[in-house]
Amino acid sequence: MKLSHKHYLHPHHIYQLEVIFLFVVGVFLLFPYWMLVEEYHLDMTVWQWYFLIPWMIFFTLYSLYQRSKISPEERVSPLKRPIAHWVLLGISLIAFHMQPIDYERMYGIDIAFIIFSLFLADSYWDFRNLSSTRKTRM
């Protein structure tokens, strides 16, 4: 008796997992870099860019490449997932930015998170299916 079942993930779900995994890898790589910068007593607000700019360029290009491999037939409808998760994310980001801080702001991390959020949202809704103008026949 064979009990194995083959389960295949939808290409958009694979894309979503790749976006999340790559961002988490970037966060884990940032910690040793941060420790190295601290050990040499360098200013992290300046040195953050030497890590985050190349990483976000790689992250963006790789995510766009993976996204381009999804054929039009495999795309999901734009409103398939609930928008409540993104509303909660927006509220939490606003609350985070309203808190007083005693250190210099790490804008690179904020920009990296915005890029990650856009790709993650695209993995839920496929922004290519959203259009502001609809073609109508006259």
SEDREN-780957 format. One record per atom (N, C-alpha, C, CB): chain; atom name; x, y, z. Coordinates in Angstrom, 3 decimals. Glycine has a CB too. Example, Ala and Ser with C-alpha at 12.3 -4.5 7.8 and 13.67 -1.06 7.14 Angstrom:
# SEDREN-780957
<fimar A,N,<13.190,-5.690,7.800>>
<fimar A,CA,<12.300,-4.500,7.800>>
<fimar A,C,<13.200,-3.300,7.800>>
<fimar A,CB,<11.308,-4.473,9.046>>
<fimar A,N,<12.850,-2.250,7.080>>
<fimar A,CA,<13.670,-1.060,7.140>>
<fimar A,C,<12.900,0.030,7.870>>
<fimar A,CB,<14.084,-0.598,5.725>>
***
This chain:
# SEDREN-780957
<fimar A,N,<0.841,-1.173,0.000>>
<fimar A,CA,<0.000,0.000,0.000>>
<fimar A,C,<0.887,1.236,0.000>>
<fimar A,CB,<-0.957,-0.002,1.213>>
<fimar A,N,<0.638,2.097,-0.943>>
<fimar A,CA,<1.455,3.291,-1.092>>
<fimar A,C,<0.714,4.475,-0.483>>
<fimar A,CB,<1.793,3.554,-2.586>>
<fimar A,N,<1.331,5.125,0.503>>
<fimar A,CA,<0.677,6.218,1.211>>
<fimar A,C,<1.186,7.588,0.812>>
<fimar A,CB,<0.850,6.040,2.675>>
<fimar A,N,<2.123,7.663,-0.074>>
<fimar A,CA,<2.677,8.976,-0.425>>
<fimar A,C,<1.753,9.698,-1.411>>
<fimar A,CB,<4.099,8.823,-1.031>>
<fimar A,N,<1.595,10.964,-1.158>>
<fimar A,CA,<0.821,11.833,-2.044>>
<fimar A,C,<1.747,12.943,-2.513>>
<fimar A,CB,<-0.456,12.417,-1.324>>
<fimar A,N,<1.610,13.274,-3.755>>
<fimar A,CA,<2.420,14.366,-4.277>>
<fimar A,C,<1.632,15.661,-4.126>>
<fimar A,CB,<2.816,14.119,-5.769>>
<fimar A,N,<2.244,16.602,-3.434>>
<fimar A,CA,<1.635,17.911,-3.259>>
<fimar A,C,<2.541,18.929,-3.937>>
<fimar A,CB,<1.421,18.252,-1.741>>
<fimar A,N,<1.958,19.700,-4.791>>
<fimar A,CA,<2.705,20.720,-5.485>>
<fimar A,C,<2.234,22.084,-5.020>>
<fimar A,CB,<2.556,20.574,-7.006>>
<fimar A,N,<3.182,22.972,-4.774>>
<fimar A,CA,<2.839,24.334,-4.418>>
<fimar A,C,<2.556,25.124,-5.687>>
<fimar A,CB,<3.969,24.993,-3.598>>
<fimar A,N,<1.641,26.041,-5.580>>
<fimar A,CA,<1.339,26.952,-6.680>>
<fimar A,C,<2.579,27.818,-6.919>>
<fimar A,CB,<0.068,27.838,-6.366>>
<fimar A,N,<2.900,28.152,-8.167>>
<fimar A,CA,<4.101,28.957,-8.440>>
<fimar A,C,<4.144,30.280,-7.671>>
<fimar A,CB,<4.188,29.244,-9.915>>
<fimar A,N,<2.986,30.889,-7.425>>
<fimar A,CA,<2.993,32.126,-6.642>>
<fimar A,C,<3.369,31.849,-5.181>>
<fimar A,CB,<1.614,32.814,-6.715>>
<fimar A,N,<3.001,30.694,-4.669>>
<fimar A,CA,<3.379,30.352,-3.295>>
<fimar A,C,<4.876,30.059,-3.203>>
<fimar A,CB,<2.568,29.137,-2.799>>
<fimar A,N,<5.427,29.443,-4.227>>
<fimar A,CA,<6.878,29.219,-4.266>>
<fimar A,C,<7.593,30.563,-4.287>>
<fimar A,CB,<7.282,28.363,-5.505>>
<fimar A,N,<7.110,31.473,-5.118>>
<fimar A,CA,<7.667,32.828,-5.199>>
<fimar A,C,<7.573,33.519,-3.840>>
<fimar A,CB,<6.929,33.660,-6.280>>
<fimar A,N,<6.446,33.368,-3.170>>
<fimar A,CA,<6.247,33.968,-1.855>>
<fimar A,C,<7.261,33.405,-0.846>>
<fimar A,CB,<4.802,33.717,-1.364>>
<fimar A,N,<7.445,32.107,-0.830>>
<fimar A,CA,<8.399,31.499,0.092>>
<fimar A,C,<9.832,31.924,-0.211>>
<fimar A,CB,<8.286,29.985,0.036>>
<fimar A,N,<10.166,32.069,-1.491>>
<fimar A,CA,<11.505,32.521,-1.860>>
<fimar A,C,<11.750,33.949,-1.403>>
<fimar A,CB,<11.704,32.415,-3.366>>
<fimar A,N,<10.749,34.814,-1.528>>
<fimar A,CA,<10.883,36.200,-1.072>>
<fimar A,C,<11.131,36.226,0.432>>
<fimar A,CB,<9.616,37.024,-1.428>>
<fimar A,N,<10.350,35.473,1.176>>
<fimar A,CA,<10.498,35.446,2.637>>
<fimar A,C,<11.855,34.862,3.023>>
<fimar A,CB,<9.358,34.625,3.288>>
<fimar A,N,<12.226,33.737,2.418>>
<fimar A,CA,<13.488,33.086,2.747>>
<fimar A,C,<14.676,33.997,2.453>>
<fimar A,CB,<13.626,31.779,1.972>>
<fimar A,N,<14.680,34.646,1.293>>
<fimar A,CA,<15.791,35.531,0.942>>
<fimar A,C,<15.909,36.693,1.917>>
<fimar A,CB,<15.618,36.060,-0.474>>
<fimar A,N,<14.786,37.268,2.323>>
<fimar A,CA,<14.843,38.384,3.252>>
<fimar A,C,<15.373,37.930,4.614>>
<fimar A,CB,<13.458,39.022,3.403>>
<fimar A,N,<14.939,36.774,5.070>>
<fimar A,CA,<15.418,36.250,6.350>>
<fimar A,C,<16.923,35.969,6.277>>
<fimar A,CB,<14.644,34.961,6.735>>
<fimar A,N,<17.394,35.436,5.159>>
<fimar A,CA,<18.829,35.211,4.974>>
<fimar A,C,<19.578,36.543,5.061>>
<fimar A,CB,<19.107,34.518,3.610>>
<fimar A,N,<19.026,37.577,4.433>>
<fimar A,CA,<19.646,38.899,4.501>>
<fimar A,C,<19.717,39.444,5.914>>
<fimar A,CB,<18.893,39.863,3.634>>
<fimar A,N,<18.665,39.230,6.697>>
<fimar A,CA,<18.661,39.674,8.091>>
<fimar A,C,<19.723,38.912,8.881>>
<fimar A,CB,<17.262,39.473,8.728>>
<fimar A,N,<19.825,37.597,8.661>>
<fimar A,CA,<20.836,36.813,9.368>>
<fimar A,C,<22.256,37.197,8.950>>
<fimar A,CB,<20.610,35.329,9.121>>
<fimar A,N,<22.446,37.598,7.700>>
<fimar A,CA,<23.766,38.046,7.267>>
<fimar A,C,<24.093,39.442,7.809>>
<fimar A,CB,<23.847,38.044,5.740>>
<fimar A,N,<23.066,40.220,8.099>>
<fimar A,CA,<23.289,41.564,8.629>>
<fimar A,C,<23.885,41.524,10.032>>
<fimar A,CB,<21.982,42.348,8.643>>
<fimar A,N,<23.532,40.548,10.843>>
<fimar A,CA,<24.034,40.475,12.224>>
<fimar A,C,<25.555,40.338,12.304>>
<fimar A,CB,<23.390,39.309,12.940>>
<fimar A,N,<26.184,39.422,11.568>>
<fimar A,CA,<27.657,39.379,11.633>>
<fimar A,C,<28.296,40.666,11.111>>
<fimar A,CB,<28.184,38.186,10.830>>
<fimar A,N,<27.678,41.254,10.085>>
<fimar A,CA,<28.187,42.520,9.557>>
<fimar A,C,<28.093,43.607,10.623>>
<fimar A,CB,<27.407,42.939,8.290>>
<fimar A,N,<26.969,43.644,11.313>>
<fimar A,CA,<26.762,44.624,12.380>>
<fimar A,C,<27.820,44.444,13.472>>
<fimar A,CB,<25.336,44.487,12.979>>
<fimar A,N,<28.077,43.196,13.858>>
<fimar A,CA,<29.067,42.923,14.895>>
<fimar A,C,<30.473,43.350,14.448>>
<fimar A,CB,<29.056,41.429,15.256>>
<fimar A,N,<30.773,43.129,13.177>>
<fimar A,CA,<32.067,43.534,12.639>>
<fimar A,C,<32.216,45.055,12.657>>
<fimar A,CB,<32.242,43.001,11.211>>
<fimar A,N,<31.183,45.765,12.268>>
<fimar A,CA,<31.197,47.228,12.276>>
<fimar A,C,<31.361,47.745,13.702>>
<fimar A,CB,<29.902,47.791,11.646>>
<fimar A,N,<30.669,47.115,14.652>>
<fimar A,CA,<30.786,47.522,16.057>>
<fimar A,C,<32.180,47.237,16.606>>
<fimar A,CB,<29.734,46.803,16.908>>
<fimar A,N,<32.781,46.119,16.202>>
<fimar A,CA,<34.107,45.768,16.703>>
<fimar A,C,<35.153,46.785,16.271>>
<fimar A,CB,<34.504,44.379,16.223>>
<fimar A,N,<35.009,47.315,15.075>>
<fimar A,CA,<35.956,48.314,14.580>>
<fimar A,C,<35.525,49.742,14.898>>
<fimar A,CB,<36.129,48.160,13.088>>
<fimar A,N,<34.479,49.887,15.694>>
<fimar A,CA,<33.983,51.192,16.158>>
<fimar A,C,<33.681,52.137,14.991>>
<fimar A,CB,<35.008,51.842,17.096>>
<fimar A,N,<32.999,51.585,13.995>>
<fimar A,CA,<32.595,52.377,12.839>>
<fimar A,C,<31.153,52.830,13.020>>
<fimar A,CB,<32.757,51.569,11.526>>
<fimar A,N,<30.774,53.834,12.294>>
<fimar A,CA,<29.412,54.379,12.382>>
<fimar A,C,<28.467,53.527,11.527>>
<fimar A,CB,<29.378,55.877,11.919>>
<fimar A,N,<27.551,52.823,12.183>>
<fimar A,CA,<26.641,51.930,11.458>>
<fimar A,C,<25.680,52.695,10.560>>
<fimar A,CB,<25.854,51.080,12.438>>
<fimar A,N,<25.349,53.936,10.903>>
<fimar A,CA,<24.442,54.698,10.033>>
<fimar A,C,<25.089,54.982,8.680>>
<fimar A,CB,<24.034,56.020,10.708>>
<fimar A,N,<26.408,54.971,8.619>>
<fimar A,CA,<27.119,55.138,7.343>>
<fimar A,C,<27.393,53.783,6.709>>
<fimar A,CB,<28.445,55.906,7.549>>
<fimar A,N,<27.904,52.841,7.506>>
<fimar A,CA,<28.334,51.555,6.991>>
<fimar A,C,<27.185,50.612,6.666>>
<fimar A,CB,<29.240,50.908,7.973>>
<fimar A,N,<25.978,50.913,7.101>>
<fimar A,CA,<24.828,50.064,6.758>>
<fimar A,C,<24.621,49.986,5.254>>
<fimar A,CB,<23.559,50.589,7.427>>
<fimar A,N,<24.912,51.077,4.569>>
<fimar A,CA,<24.664,51.147,3.130>>
<fimar A,C,<25.575,50.220,2.348>>
<fimar A,CB,<24.840,52.564,2.638>>
<fimar A,N,<26.788,49.954,2.861>>
<fimar A,CA,<27.714,49.061,2.164>>
<fimar A,C,<27.231,47.617,2.168>>
<fimar A,CB,<29.090,49.141,2.797>>
<fimar A,N,<26.387,47.270,3.096>>
<fimar A,CA,<25.787,45.939,3.107>>
<fimar A,C,<24.422,45.945,2.445>>
<fimar A,CB,<25.670,45.420,4.534>>
<fimar A,N,<23.585,46.911,2.807>>
<fimar A,CA,<22.184,46.869,2.391>>
<fimar A,C,<21.965,47.188,0.915>>
<fimar A,CB,<21.393,47.825,3.219>>
<fimar A,N,<22.736,48.096,0.345>>
<fimar A,CA,<22.534,48.417,-1.076>>
<fimar A,C,<22.831,47.210,-1.963>>
<fimar A,CB,<23.425,49.603,-1.491>>
<fimar A,N,<24.002,46.562,-1.847>>
<fimar A,CA,<24.218,45.359,-2.687>>
<fimar A,C,<23.214,44.247,-2.392>>
<fimar A,CB,<25.634,44.822,-2.481>>
<fimar A,N,<22.882,44.075,-1.117>>
<fimar A,CA,<21.943,43.012,-0.773>>
<fimar A,C,<20.573,43.284,-1.376>>
<fimar A,CB,<21.833,42.866,0.746>>
<fimar A,N,<20.073,44.511,-1.296>>
<fimar A,CA,<18.748,44.811,-1.818>>
<fimar A,C,<18.734,44.804,-3.353>>
<fimar A,CB,<18.272,46.167,-1.294>>
<fimar A,N,<19.839,45.153,-3.980>>
<fimar A,CA,<19.914,45.024,-5.441>>
<fimar A,C,<19.810,43.551,-5.826>>
<fimar A,CB,<21.237,45.643,-5.991>>
<fimar A,N,<20.574,42.693,-5.137>>
<fimar A,CA,<20.492,41.252,-5.405>>
<fimar A,C,<19.085,40.732,-5.128>>
<fimar A,CB,<21.519,40.481,-4.551>>
<fimar A,N,<18.524,41.105,-3.976>>
<fimar A,CA,<17.190,40.658,-3.582>>
<fimar A,C,<16.145,41.068,-4.628>>
<fimar A,CB,<16.818,41.235,-2.203>>
<fimar A,N,<16.209,42.307,-5.077>>
<fimar A,CA,<15.246,42.811,-6.060>>
<fimar A,C,<15.394,42.097,-7.394>>
<fimar A,CB,<15.420,44.317,-6.255>>
<fimar A,N,<16.623,41.985,-7.896>>
<fimar A,CA,<16.831,41.336,-9.197>>
<fimar A,C,<16.447,39.862,-9.158>>
<fimar A,CB,<18.289,41.479,-9.634>>
<fimar A,N,<16.816,39.163,-8.085>>
<fimar A,CA,<16.471,37.747,-7.980>>
<fimar A,C,<14.959,37.558,-7.869>>
<fimar A,CB,<17.173,37.115,-6.770>>
<fimar A,N,<14.305,38.409,-7.082>>
<fimar A,CA,<12.850,38.294,-6.930>>
<fimar A,C,<12.134,38.612,-8.244>>
<fimar A,CB,<12.352,39.234,-5.817>>
<fimar A,N,<12.615,39.616,-8.965>>
<fimar A,CA,<12.010,39.919,-10.268>>
<fimar A,C,<12.228,38.774,-11.253>>
<fimar A,CB,<12.592,41.222,-10.841>>
<fimar A,N,<13.402,38.141,-11.202>>
<fimar A,CA,<13.668,36.995,-12.070>>
<fimar A,C,<12.722,35.841,-11.739>>
<fimar A,CB,<15.136,36.541,-11.931>>
<fimar A,N,<12.583,35.527,-10.458>>
<fimar A,CA,<11.692,34.440,-10.055>>
<fimar A,C,<10.244,34.761,-10.424>>
<fimar A,CB,<11.811,34.181,-8.541>>
<fimar A,N,<9.866,36.005,-10.288>>
<fimar A,CA,<8.511,36.429,-10.618>>
<fimar A,C,<8.253,36.288,-12.118>>
<fimar A,CB,<8.278,37.881,-10.170>>
<fimar A,N,<9.260,36.562,-12.933>>
<fimar A,CA,<9.086,36.482,-14.384>>
<fimar A,C,<8.909,35.036,-14.857>>
<fimar A,CB,<10.284,37.116,-15.091>>
<fimar A,N,<9.294,34.068,-14.031>>
<fimar A,CA,<9.149,32.663,-14.407>>
<fimar A,C,<7.711,32.159,-14.233>>
<fimar A,CB,<10.097,31.809,-13.579>>
<fimar A,N,<6.843,32.951,-13.618>>
<fimar A,CA,<5.450,32.554,-13.429>>
<fimar A,C,<4.690,32.898,-14.708>>
<fimar A,CB,<4.810,33.263,-12.176>>
<fimar A,N,<4.120,31.893,-15.337>>
<fimar A,CA,<3.406,32.128,-16.600>>
<fimar A,C,<2.050,32.793,-16.332>>
<fimar A,CB,<3.208,30.794,-17.372>>
<fimar A,N,<1.479,33.437,-17.333>>
<fimar A,CA,<0.180,34.105,-17.140>>
<fimar A,C,<-0.926,33.160,-16.669>>
<fimar A,CB,<-0.249,34.763,-18.430>>
<fimar A,N,<-0.863,31.901,-17.067>>
<fimar A,CA,<-1.888,30.944,-16.642>>
<fimar A,C,<-1.769,30.592,-15.158>>
<fimar A,CB,<-1.793,29.674,-17.479>>
<fimar A,N,<-0.572,30.759,-14.594>>
<fimar A,CA,<-0.338,30.378,-13.207>>
<fimar A,C,<-0.531,31.525,-12.217>>
<fimar A,CB,<1.047,29.831,-13.068>>
<fimar A,N,<-0.847,32.699,-12.710>>
<fimar A,CA,<-1.010,33.848,-11.823>>
<fimar A,C,<-2.306,33.740,-11.037>>
<fimar A,CB,<-0.984,35.155,-12.622>>
<fimar A,N,<-2.275,34.269,-9.833>>
<fimar A,CA,<-3.465,34.255,-8.977>>
<fimar A,C,<-4.242,35.544,-9.173>>
<fimar A,CB,<-3.080,34.074,-7.483>>
<fimar A,N,<-5.512,35.500,-8.817>>
<fimar A,CA,<-6.323,36.710,-8.947>>
<fimar A,C,<-5.871,37.731,-7.915>>
<fimar A,CB,<-7.833,36.392,-8.778>>
<fimar A,N,<-5.944,39.026,-8.226>>
<fimar A,CA,<-5.401,40.053,-7.341>>
<fimar A,C,<-6.025,40.108,-5.951>>
<fimar A,CB,<-5.558,41.367,-7.980>>
<fimar A,N,<-7.257,39.739,-5.789>>
<fimar A,CA,<-7.913,39.876,-4.493>>
<fimar A,C,<-8.145,38.528,-3.807>>
<fimar A,CB,<-9.233,40.595,-4.661>>
<fimar A,N,<-7.286,37.569,-4.076>>
<fimar A,CA,<-7.468,36.230,-3.528>>
<fimar A,C,<-7.243,36.196,-2.014>>
<fimar A,CB,<-6.524,35.256,-4.214>>
<fimar A,N,<-6.307,36.935,-1.524>>
<fimar A,CA,<-5.977,36.926,-0.100>>
<fimar A,C,<-6.569,38.146,0.606>>
<fimar A,CB,<-4.454,36.889,0.096>>
<fimar A,N,<-6.818,38.034,1.909>>
<fimar A,CA,<-7.389,39.172,2.626>>
<fimar A,C,<-6.379,40.307,2.797>>
<fimar A,CB,<-7.897,38.725,3.989>>
<fimar A,N,<-6.896,41.506,2.768>>
<fimar A,CA,<-6.042,42.680,2.905>>
<fimar A,C,<-5.806,43.040,4.365>>
<fimar A,CB,<-6.655,43.860,2.176>>
<fimar A,N,<-6.472,42.371,5.291>>
<fimar A,CA,<-6.351,42.681,6.721>>
<fimar A,C,<-4.915,42.549,7.215>>
<fimar A,CB,<-7.259,41.767,7.535>>
<fimar A,N,<-4.160,41.579,6.697>>
<fimar A,CA,<-2.766,41.417,7.119>>
<fimar A,C,<-1.948,42.664,6.796>>
<fimar A,CB,<-2.141,40.189,6.444>>
<fimar A,N,<-2.189,43.241,5.636>>
<fimar A,CA,<-1.419,44.409,5.229>>
<fimar A,C,<-1.863,45.652,5.981>>
<fimar A,CB,<-1.548,44.632,3.730>>
<fimar A,N,<-3.136,45.729,6.358>>
<fimar A,CA,<-3.602,46.846,7.180>>
<fimar A,C,<-2.936,46.774,8.554>>
<fimar A,CB,<-5.155,46.828,7.318>>
<fimar A,N,<-2.871,45.586,9.136>>
<fimar A,CA,<-2.197,45.410,10.429>>
<fimar A,C,<-0.706,45.728,10.323>>
<fimar A,CB,<-2.391,43.975,10.942>>
<fimar A,N,<-0.084,45.322,9.231>>
<fimar A,CA,<1.319,45.636,9.025>>
<fimar A,C,<1.516,47.149,8.947>>
<fimar A,CB,<1.842,44.957,7.749>>
<fimar A,N,<0.656,47.836,8.211>>
<fimar A,CA,<0.755,49.292,8.096>>
<fimar A,C,<0.575,49.980,9.431>>
<fimar A,CB,<-0.269,49.811,7.116>>
<fimar A,N,<-0.389,49.539,10.212>>
<fimar A,CA,<-0.622,50.131,11.535>>
<fimar A,C,<0.591,49.904,12.441>>
<fimar A,CB,<-1.897,49.532,12.185>>
<fimar A,N,<1.155,48.699,12.398>>
<fimar A,CA,<2.322,48.426,13.243>>
<fimar A,C,<3.533,49.244,12.809>>
<fimar A,CB,<2.664,46.937,13.208>>
<fimar A,N,<3.711,49.457,11.506>>
<fimar A,CA,<4.825,50.287,11.036>>
<fimar A,C,<4.659,51.735,11.465>>
<fimar A,CB,<4.943,50.208,9.516>>
<fimar A,N,<3.437,52.248,11.373>>
<fimar A,CA,<3.177,53.626,11.807>>
<fimar A,C,<3.424,53.755,13.309>>
<fimar A,CB,<1.723,54.049,11.459>>
<fimar A,N,<2.963,52.774,14.080>>
<fimar A,CA,<3.186,52.800,15.529>>
<fimar A,C,<4.678,52.743,15.850>>
<fimar A,CB,<2.453,51.626,16.210>>
<fimar A,N,<5.434,51.946,15.096>>
<fimar A,CA,<6.870,51.852,15.305>>
<fimar A,C,<7.553,53.184,15.041>>
<fimar A,CB,<7.464,50.775,14.413>>
<fimar A,N,<7.156,53.877,13.987>>
<fimar A,CA,<7.784,55.144,13.631>>
<fimar A,C,<7.351,56.292,14.531>>
<fimar A,CB,<7.473,55.483,12.202>>
<fimar A,N,<6.260,56.139,15.249>>
<fimar A,CA,<5.812,57.193,16.153>>
<fimar A,C,<6.499,57.110,17.515>>
<fimar A,CB,<4.306,57.121,16.330>>
<fimar A,N,<7.182,56.003,17.790>>
<fimar A,CA,<7.883,55.844,19.057>>
<fimar A,C,<9.124,56.737,19.078>>
<fimar A,CB,<8.272,54.364,19.286>>
<fimar A,N,<9.393,57.388,20.222>>
<fimar A,CA,<10.629,58.181,20.310>>
<fimar A,C,<11.844,57.265,20.320>>
<fimar A,CB,<10.622,59.071,21.575>>
<fimar A,N,<12.882,57.689,19.656>>
<fimar A,CA,<14.093,56.879,19.594>>
<fimar A,C,<15.278,57.698,20.102>>
<fimar A,CB,<14.351,56.378,18.147>>
<fimar A,N,<16.221,57.018,20.727>>
<fimar A,CA,<17.411,57.668,21.261>>
<fimar A,C,<18.627,57.477,20.369>>
<fimar A,CB,<17.708,57.144,22.641>>
<fimar A,N,<18.511,56.710,19.345>>
<fimar A,CA,<19.631,56.432,18.466>>
<fimar A,C,<19.330,56.965,17.069>>
<fimar A,CB,<19.931,54.919,18.422>>
<fimar A,N,<20.356,57.028,16.266>>
<fimar A,CA,<20.150,57.491,14.895>>
<fimar A,C,<19.402,56.432,14.115>>
<fimar A,CB,<21.494,57.823,14.210>>
<fimar A,N,<18.472,56.861,13.338>>
<fimar A,CA,<17.597,55.950,12.606>>
<fimar A,C,<18.374,55.195,11.534>>
<fimar A,CB,<16.432,56.718,11.973>>
<fimar A,N,<18.087,53.896,11.431>>
<fimar A,CA,<18.706,53.046,10.430>>
<fimar A,C,<17.787,53.005,9.204>>
<fimar A,CB,<18.970,51.607,10.995>>
<fimar A,N,<17.908,54.008,8.368>>
<fimar A,CA,<17.012,54.125,7.225>>
<fimar A,C,<17.190,52.987,6.224>>
<fimar A,CB,<17.234,55.448,6.535>>
<fimar A,N,<18.364,52.410,6.150>>
<fimar A,CA,<18.593,51.292,5.235>>
<fimar A,C,<17.709,50.099,5.555>>
<fimar A,CB,<20.045,50.873,5.277>>
<fimar A,N,<17.537,49.825,6.833>>
<fimar A,CA,<16.683,48.709,7.233>>
<fimar A,C,<15.229,49.016,6.897>>
<fimar A,CB,<16.837,48.416,8.740>>
<fimar A,N,<14.808,50.269,7.082>>
<fimar A,CA,<13.447,50.660,6.718>>
<fimar A,C,<13.211,50.493,5.213>>
<fimar A,CB,<13.180,52.117,7.137>>
<fimar A,N,<14.168,50.914,4.413>>
<fimar A,CA,<14.035,50.792,2.951>>
<fimar A,C,<14.018,49.315,2.547>>
<fimar A,CB,<15.198,51.539,2.225>>
<fimar A,N,<14.882,48.516,3.159>>
<fimar A,CA,<14.902,47.078,2.854>>
<fimar A,C,<13.565,46.438,3.205>>
<fimar A,CB,<16.044,46.373,3.618>>
<fimar A,N,<12.977,46.833,4.333>>
<fimar A,CA,<11.691,46.268,4.727>>
<fimar A,C,<10.573,46.702,3.775>>
<fimar A,CB,<11.352,46.681,6.158>>
<fimar A,N,<10.626,47.925,3.277>>
<fimar A,CA,<9.625,48.390,2.303>>
<fimar A,C,<9.724,47.573,1.019>>
<fimar A,CB,<9.815,49.902,1.993>>
<fimar A,N,<10.945,47.344,0.534>>
<fimar A,CA,<11.127,46.541,-0.682>>
<fimar A,C,<10.630,45.123,-0.463>>
<fimar A,CB,<12.606,46.523,-1.109>>
<fimar A,N,<10.975,44.539,0.677>>
<fimar A,CA,<10.499,43.200,1.021>>
<fimar A,C,<8.977,43.172,1.068>>
<fimar A,CB,<11.083,42.747,2.369>>
<fimar A,N,<8.360,44.174,1.682>>
<fimar A,CA,<6.898,44.217,1.805>>
<fimar A,C,<6.224,44.301,0.444>>
<fimar A,CB,<6.470,45.404,2.665>>
<fimar A,N,<6.813,45.057,-0.472>>
<fimar A,CA,<6.230,45.154,-1.818>>
<fimar A,C,<6.285,43.808,-2.543>>
<fimar A,CB,<6.966,46.227,-2.645>>
<fimar A,N,<7.411,43.130,-2.460>>
<fimar A,CA,<7.509,41.819,-3.104>>
<fimar A,C,<6.611,40.793,-2.430>>
<fimar A,CB,<8.951,41.330,-3.091>>
<fimar A,N,<6.500,40.860,-1.105>>
<fimar A,CA,<5.628,39.926,-0.404>>
<fimar A,C,<4.165,40.193,-0.746>>
<fimar A,CB,<5.847,40.023,1.110>>
<fimar A,N,<3.778,41.457,-0.822>>
<fimar A,CA,<2.412,41.785,-1.222>>
<fimar A,C,<2.147,41.325,-2.643>>
<fimar A,CB,<2.157,43.289,-1.098>>
<fimar A,N,<3.129,41.479,-3.524>>
<fimar A,CA,<2.978,41.007,-4.901>>
<fimar A,C,<2.828,39.494,-4.949>>
<fimar A,CB,<4.174,41.442,-5.749>>
<fimar A,N,<3.469,38.789,-4.025>>
<fimar A,CA,<3.326,37.336,-4.008>>
<fimar A,C,<1.928,36.922,-3.571>>
<fimar A,CB,<4.367,36.712,-3.084>>
<fimar A,N,<1.222,37.789,-2.869>>
<fimar A,CA,<-0.161,37.506,-2.495>>
<fimar A,C,<-1.126,37.879,-3.608>>
<fimar A,CB,<-0.527,38.250,-1.222>>
<fimar A,N,<-0.909,39.045,-4.224>>
<fimar A,CA,<-1.918,39.582,-5.132>>
<fimar A,C,<-1.518,39.640,-6.590>>
<fimar A,CB,<-2.283,40.925,-4.700>>
<fimar A,N,<-0.277,39.500,-6.948>>
<fimar A,CA,<0.211,39.625,-8.326>>
<fimar A,C,<-0.196,40.967,-8.910>>
<fimar A,CB,<-0.326,38.478,-9.204>>
<fimar A,N,<0.614,41.963,-8.670>>
<fimar A,CA,<0.322,43.328,-9.099>>
<fimar A,C,<0.187,43.468,-10.613>>
<fimar A,CB,<1.399,44.252,-8.607>>
<fimar A,N,<0.682,42.491,-11.365>>
<fimar A,CA,<0.526,42.583,-12.826>>
<fimar A,C,<-0.936,42.468,-13.235>>
<fimar A,CB,<1.349,41.490,-13.522>>
<fimar A,N,<-1.770,41.863,-12.400>>
<fimar A,CA,<-3.183,41.726,-12.736>>
<fimar A,C,<-4.007,42.938,-12.346>>
<fimar A,CB,<-3.747,40.510,-12.074>>
<fimar A,N,<-3.435,43.850,-11.599>>
<fimar A,CA,<-4.144,45.066,-11.234>>
<fimar A,C,<-3.974,46.081,-12.356>>
<fimar A,CB,<-3.628,45.637,-9.878>>
<fimar A,N,<-5.042,46.713,-12.731>>
<fimar A,CA,<-4.928,47.750,-13.755>>
<fimar A,C,<-5.830,48.910,-13.377>>
<fimar A,CB,<-5.296,47.198,-15.162>>
<fimar A,N,<-5.332,50.113,-13.604>>
<fimar A,CA,<-6.110,51.297,-13.257>>
<fimar A,C,<-7.058,51.691,-14.379>>
<fimar A,CB,<-5.186,52.456,-12.929>>
<fimar A,N,<-6.745,51.277,-15.585>>
<fimar A,CA,<-7.628,51.570,-16.705>>
<fimar A,C,<-8.081,50.267,-17.340>>
<fimar A,CB,<-6.927,52.472,-17.746>>
<fimar A,N,<-9.318,50.205,-17.638>>
<fimar A,CA,<-9.857,49.000,-18.286>>
<fimar A,C,<-10.208,49.354,-19.724>>
<fimar A,CB,<-11.117,48.443,-17.518>>
<fimar A,N,<-9.886,48.439,-20.603>>
<fimar A,CA,<-10.201,48.663,-22.015>>
<fimar A,C,<-11.660,48.336,-22.260>>
<fimar A,CB,<-9.290,47.812,-22.935>>
<fimar A,N,<-12.363,49.235,-22.836>>
<fimar A,CA,<-13.757,49.005,-23.176>>
<fimar A,C,<-13.946,49.182,-24.666>>
<fimar A,CB,<-14.682,49.952,-22.394>>
<fimar A,N,<-14.877,48.426,-25.194>>
<fimar A,CA,<-15.186,48.518,-26.625>>
<fimar A,C,<-16.264,49.570,-26.834>>
<fimar A,CB,<-15.645,47.141,-27.194>>
<fimar A,N,<-16.081,50.324,-27.856>>
<fimar A,CA,<-17.084,51.328,-28.204>>
<fimar A,C,<-17.852,50.929,-29.407>>
<fimar A,CB,<-16.454,52.660,-28.435>>
***
